[in-house]
Amino acid sequence: ALDDALDTLRLTVGIISDAGRGSTRAANAHRAMRMYRPSSPWLERMQDLPNPDTAAAERPAADAAAGSGLEPVGLDLDAIVERLSDTQAAAGLIPGYQARPGQLRMVRSVYEAFMAQDGKSVRIMEAGTGIGKTLAYLAVAIPFARASREPVIISTSSKVLQTQLIEKDIPAAARLLGYPDIRFTSMKGRANYLCRTKLDRFLDDQSMSEPPPDSFGVALLSAFANTSGHGEVDRIPGVLYQIYPELERHRREVTSSDSGECSRQTCHSTRTDCVFRRARERLEGAEIAVVNHDLLLRWPSDYPQTNRLVIDEVHELSERADSAYARTAEAIEILHRIEATVGDRSRSKAREVEVLVETGRRARALVTAVGAEARVLVGGEE
């Protein structure tokens, strides 16, 4: 509890400090707190800050280190290995970088898989902690994508790694390899993005509610929507969902997992404000695309196709495949279906109905037996 309180204190102090310097992001947070969390004691500390009503969309700051001055590395194994072995060049871009023999061996294996003559090669590699596996596959994927004009898809299990790749690993690797202009993006399932139509409706309802809203969760969603250009709600820190349980319910109200209500024909905000559609457009032009296993296993037919795929955290893939492709049925569900089928007819004395009832009885017995056996196999109680 103390750690959570300290984290909240640091966050709030940071907002106040940024707002005092005229930060649009902090001003959006200030405005959202005034509208949807008026009882917050921190508002008193914000009274003398710049007027938040003048805030607009935050423009990303220019990255001073965007260009490294290094020549682009061609799609050549020796050239890639030489660049990764240049500790002096890499140290200025990747703090603490050291050339690792294990990493260079992995680079060679990834390169051979990408450059297979028949175009069909699968390599399974296990890299211990500290090997630098991410840079090893990026060192091949980035020059390949640029030289071949064929997109490379990188799939991860965790959203944490997906975010790390987008915000840290790919930009650093691209600068080291001489491709600071590489086009990369992340793509997630529809339910991970704010729906502008639903969000506007939700905030309007909150504003008109009686009594007026006094919720940190509502304030956070409002500030997040007005500040983040990506609209990816899964980037909201998980600790906030634990501190403010209502945030999860609000998140479901402002996102959409149904393609039927998220089509070009039905969403009037598609052309300008739909962050999901913008993410789809970025995917079309990306040279490197980072996705999660769940989306990879359900890859839509109208998404870009590629023959080059890197699956990180592959040990999680089989479990995700089970949830994507397997169909399950609880014993009680099957029993209810059987009873619904034969129950109303069991009062008839017709021979064919008697056969159906007997079949239902045997089916129920079979379901019970299978369920008991399954519990034994997994170590459960009978």
Buried (B, 14 or more C-beta within 10 A) or exposed (E): EEEEEEBBEEEBEEBBEBBEEEBBBBBBBBBBBBBBBEEBEBEEBBEEBBEBEEBEEBEEEEEEEEEBEBEBBEBEBEBBBEBBEBEEBBEBBBEEBEEBEBBBBBBBBBBEBBBEEEEEEEEEBEBEEEBBBBBBBBBBBBBBBBEBEBBBBBBBBEBEBBBBBBEEBBBBBBBBBBBBEBBBBBBBBBBBBBBBBBBBEBBEEBEEEEEEBEBBBBBBBBBBBBBBEBBBBBBBEEEBBEBBEEBEEBBEBBBBEEEEEBEEEEBEBBEEBBBBBBBBEBBEEBBBBBBBBBBBBEBEEEBBEEEBBBBBBBEBBEEBBEEBEEEEEEBEEBBEEBEEEBEEBEEEEEEEBEEBBEEBEEBBEEBEEEBBEEEEEEEEEE
